[in-house]
Amino acid sequence: MILRIFSLLFLLISVLFWPFWVSIILGLIGIIYFSKYWESIILFLLSDLLYGIREERFFNIYFISFIVSLLTLIIIEFLKKKLRIQN
């Protein structure tokens, strides 16, 4: 529980002050390591609200990193369930 809180604070600092690619890597690590790491989704929504601009390539949507991180969380959680080794 403490590790999850520290990772949340670390990811928050990376979203606010560090380059975006660092936040992506930390968010992906959190999604892989923790079960249902919804905190990364919320922080990427915060990132889109603070720094997001409309992308013409993506149908003028503002929330690209939020949508991508949500899809990543869903896919990785699905793969975690499928790849569990049954004893």
N, C-alpha and C positions, 0 to 999 in steps of 0.2 A: 504494500500500500504506500509506504514512504517512497519507494523507488518510482512509482507511478506519479506521485505528486511532484517529485523532483524533475522527472522527465517532462511533465506538463509545464513547469516553470521554465525549464531549459528551452523547450519548444516555443514558449511565449516570447522569451528573450530573442530567440533566433528570428521569429516572425517580425518582431518590432525593429530589431537593430541590425541583423546580419543579412547578407545577400540571400536571395530567394532560393537558390539551389541548395544552400545549407539547410534551410527549413524543409525542403522537399526530402532530402536525405534523412533528416532526423524524424520527420513524420512517417516516412516509410519504415524506418527501423522500429518506431513505436508501434505501428500497425502490425508489423510482423511479430514483435516480441510480446506485446500485451494482447489480452483477449478483449475484443470489441473496444478499441481505443478511439472512442467518439471524440475525445478531446482534440485530436488532430483535425477532425472535420470542423469543429467549432473555431479553432484557431486559423484554419485556412479560409473560413468564411470571414473572420476578422481581417485577414490579410486582403481578401478581395474588397471588403468594405473600405479599407484604408488606402490601398494602392491600386485597386483594379480599374482597368479601362476597358472600353468596349472593343471587342475583337471582331473585325469584319469576317475573318476566316471562320469564326465560330458563331455565325448568325447574330452578331451584335450582342452577345451575352456578356454580362459583367462578371459572373461568378464561375469562371473557368476552373480555377484551382479548387474551389469548393466541390464542384461537380466531379472533377477528376479524382479528388481524394475520397469522395463518397463511393464512387465506383471501385476504386482501389481497395477500400475497406471491405466492401461487399465481396469482391472477387477473392481477396486473400482469406477472409473468414470462411468462404465456401471451400477454398483449397485446403485450409487447415483441417476442416472436418473430413474431407475426402482422403487426406494423406496421413491421418492418424493411424498408427500401427496398433492393430487389435491383438491383445494377448489372449 
